[in-house]
Amino acid sequence: MEAGAAVFGVMAAATAACGIPAGLAWAALAPRVLFQVVSRGTAEVVNAETNAFIVADAWFCLITALGGVLTGTLGYLAVVRRRGAVAAAGLIIGALAAALLALWAGDNSGLAAFRHRLTVSAPGTRLDSSLALGATSALAFWPMFTALAIALGEAAVRSRRSRAARRQAPAEAAAAVASAGAAADQPGER
């Protein structure tokens, strides 16, 4: 039982740790919305029809989906095949934590600088905003793709085993028939 808990904890922690670099990647790649200071501490979006909000959310989805595929595939190959469901559960729980850490790291990257500039800038000054995830349902991408990678890995292994068993079954049946026939042909054993 202790070994299972240790495997769960290690897998969860290792996967969760991947969330910080993912969040920093999101902060580096996602576009920022342009704001204009209206008064000290207050700003409005310059272009209300900007697609920067949607593109930033799309970058988060892409990064967390890739993180899920990578951690799910590597975790399956390294541990889940040997340790089973406990390791898989650790990976998936860790993936949820990784998504939350990615959100935290991306949201807070540049937030203090934005708030400072918003406070000290004169009206009319234009500022790039900090990131904010609008589609919180995107937090499900990392654990969902982790689980999908694990499930596909397990399905591939089971399919391979099933094909091998089907190939082996006719050979075993033929060997059984041949040995039964040989036993019937030997006189004096009746």
Buried (B, 14 or more C-beta within 10 A) or exposed (E): EEEBEEBBBBBBEBBBBBBBBBBBBBBEBBBBBBBBBEEEEEBEBEEEEBEBBEBBBBBBBBBBBBBBBBBBBBBBEEBBBEBEEBBBBBBBBBBBBBBBBBBEBBBEBBBEEBEEBBEEBEEEBEBBBBBEBEBEEBBBBBBBBBBBBBEBBBEEEEEEEEEEEEEEEEEEEEEEEEEEEEEEEEEEEE
